[in-house]
């Protein structure tokens, strides 16, 4: 009915640890890295911290839950990790390998445990940070081609997209986690 309000239960406080540090971009870290790359590094650092904060205590059942048909948190963790590799491959001027394409198809695939998912994410973010630091600032405006259609962008366009895309999926994972936790609070 038009006058009915959706009743959303409060999330249990134990699930929401307080952030103790300012966001990465406010910490003054990575000053040795050029600004464009530093911003991407900060976005990845914040993504990892936010995912641990909001999704790190989920049970295996919760991390694989798909409330209201939403993609599970597990999908977002895998997708973030694997898309970082693909996008950086394009930024480096290379084509995707058969292995990367197979990993893309498997993102919604078999369930992995919570520890394995967070381990894959941490490894991907660490390796991505290394690759991002390796870009020469003089190459940031170089043209890169994406996908089968070979759509044009630049190295910096890809780096910015890495930050945007990662943060978008972090937000979706956190929203799904909140819904899953709220549903459990009702049980």
N, C-alpha and C positions, 0 to 999 in steps of 0.2 A: 504494500500500500504506500501511497505517496507520503504519508505522515510517519511511517515506520522508520526507525533509525537502526542501522546495523550495529549490533552489540559486539564490540571487539574487546575480548578479555585482555587485561594487563599481562605483559610478559613477566615471567618470574625474574626477579632481580639477579638471581645467581647466574642467569644466562647472559647477562649484560655487564661484563666487567668494564670498569671505567678506563678510558684512555688516560695514560699517565704523562705522555709526551705531547708536545704540539705536533701538528701534522708535519710530515717530512720536509715540505717546502719551506717551513718556518724554522727549521733547525739549523740552517746555514751549512748544510753538508754538501759534499761533492763540488766545492767551489773550484776545484781544478778542472772540472768538466765544462765545456762550452754551454751556454745558456739553453739552447734548444735540447740538447741531449740531457742536460741536468733536469729539465722539467719532466722529461719522459721517465728518467730514473726515479724522480720523486713520486710520480704517478704510480709506478710499479711498486715502489716501497709502500706507499699508502694502500694500494690494492691488497698487498699481502697482509699488512697489519689489520686492515678492516675485515678481510676474510677470516683471519684467525680469531679476531675479536667476536664477530657475529656468528660465525659458522664453526669455529674450532671445537666447541663443546657439543656439537650435535652428535647424536648416536648414529650408528651405521644406518639404521632404519630411517631416521630423520633426514640424513644427507641424501638418501635415495628416494625420499617421498616426493610425490608429484601432486600437491594439493590443487584442486580445481583445474587439473590438466597442465599446470605450470611445469616447465622443465625443472628437474631436480637440481639441487645445489651441486651434486656430483657432476652433472653435465657442465655447469658453468665453470667449475674448477678445471675440468679436462679441457674445455674449449679455450679458456684463457691461456693455459699452458701451451697448447698446441698451436693456437693462432699466433702467439708471439713468435714461434719458430717460423711459421709460414710468412708472416709479414716481414720479419727481418731478412728472410731469404730473398724476398722481392727487393727490399731496400738495398741489399748487397749486390743487386743486379743479377741474381741467379734465378733459375726456374725451380719449381717445386719438384722434389723427387717422388718416385713411386711410393716410398716409405711414408713421406709426408701426406700424400694423397690417401693412403690406406689409414693413417692415423686420423685424418679428417673424417673419413667414413665411420670410424670406430668411436667417435666422441659420444654418441648416444648408446654405445654398445654395452658389453657386459659390465656388471657392477664390480667396482674395485672397492676395497676397504677404505675407510676414512684416512688412515695413516698413509696408505699408498697415494691417495688423491692429493693430500697436502704435501707429500714428498715430491710428487711430480710437479706440482705448482711451484714449490720452493726452488727446485732444480731449474725449472724453466725460467723463473724470474732471475736467478743468479746468472745463468748462461746468457739471458737476454741483456742483462746489465753489462756483462763483459762485451757483448757484441755492439751494444749502443755506444759504449765508451770508445770503441775502435773506429768509429766513423770520423773521417777527416772533415772538419768544418767547411773546407773548400769544396766538398762534394755535395753539400746539402741541397743545392738547387739542380743537381743532375736529374734528368728524366729517368723514370723507371716505368716499366709496363707490368700490368697486373692481370693475371688470369688468362683464360682462353681468348678473351676478346682483346687482350693486350691494351687495356685502358691506361691512359697516361696519368702519371702523377710525378712527384719528385721524392727524393730521399727524405727531405724534411716533411713532406706531406704524409709519407708512410710513418715516420716517427710520431707525428702528432696523432695520426689515426691509431697507432698502437696505444697511446695513452687514453684516447677517447674510448676506443673499443673495449679496452680492459676495464675502465671505470664503469662503462655501461653494464657489462656483465657482472661486475662486483655488486652494483646496485640491484640487479635482478636476483643474484644469489642471496643477498641480505634480505630482500623482500620475501623471497620464498622461505628462507630460514625463519623469519618472524612469523609467517603464516603457519608453518609447521609447528613451531614452538607454541603458538597461541592455540592451535587445535589440540595439542597435547595437554595444555593447561585446562582445557574444557573436559577432558576425559575423566 
